[in-house]
């Protein structure tokens, strides 16, 4: 009996030594990991000398300085800005007075970012700045912004409205594309250029006011805007590019009196008709007597029941253009 008891004690003692050894190794590993893993910085400087801090309690990223924010090029050579360590946590962004512009890519894919406030010292929003900020609900823009770059707000699904200041003169390509929550928007009259696809896939956009000095309706501008049933094109419009209203909900549209060309444009929409797949389109009224170029394929994919009305004095001339 004693021998058996002794053996049990011996075996237990051996296991205890093994367990103690493993526990020691585990603690050592954890300590080593803690030493090697750097804590996230709560503040820092960008390459231009601007300061940033992150308030964990309010999940707010705050920038201050007197120049442009550091641009993120998003190429295979550039490293991410230091504040990107809060990309998956930050919910609020505050740019304090003094910062002069957001050059590009600074907050792309900040998936939890809800609110943004920009001071009046900011005069430019570059390409991809808020691209794919899907949780963004509101943004307060500077009253002195002159232009907004390509894809600046692409994929901001939760953005339902935005007030574009009178100071803006140029809006880039794809700037509000796939903003599926956007229902209405008014573009100031100082804007003279809106890039292609600017409102593409804005599936709930139902009301838009275009600027009076806009001369070109770019390709794919209202692609797949299913709730857009009507739109007033500015009198200044001279050219309308291919695919501009493809898959939209347009029921009736007037082509303004100054339009001289319904044409292709150099982009991926070359093969698509101007109103292709617009199933609700009943009538196109062409007010212009100046049409000189109707490029091949402009009316490709048009609803077979759509009626095209032209000025009586141009009927003969336009029939020839349409046939060509």
Buried (B, 14 or more C-beta within 10 A) or exposed (E): EEEEEEEEEEEEEEEEEEEEEEEEEEEEEEEEEEEEEEEEEEEBEBEBEBEBBBBEEEBBBBBBBEEBBBBBEBEEEEEEBBBBBBBEBBBBBBBBEBBBBBBBBBBBBBEBBBBBBBBEBBBBBBBBBBBBBBBBBBBBBBBBBBBBBBBBBBBBBBBBEBEBBEBBBBBBBBBBBBBBBBBEBBBBBBBBBBBBBBBBBBBBBBEBBBBBBBEBBBBBBBBBBBEBBEBEBBEBBBBBBBBBBBBBBBEBBBBBEBBEBBBBBEBEBBEBBBBBBBEEBEBBEBBBBEBEEBBEBBBBBBBEEBEBEBBEEBEEBBEEBEEE
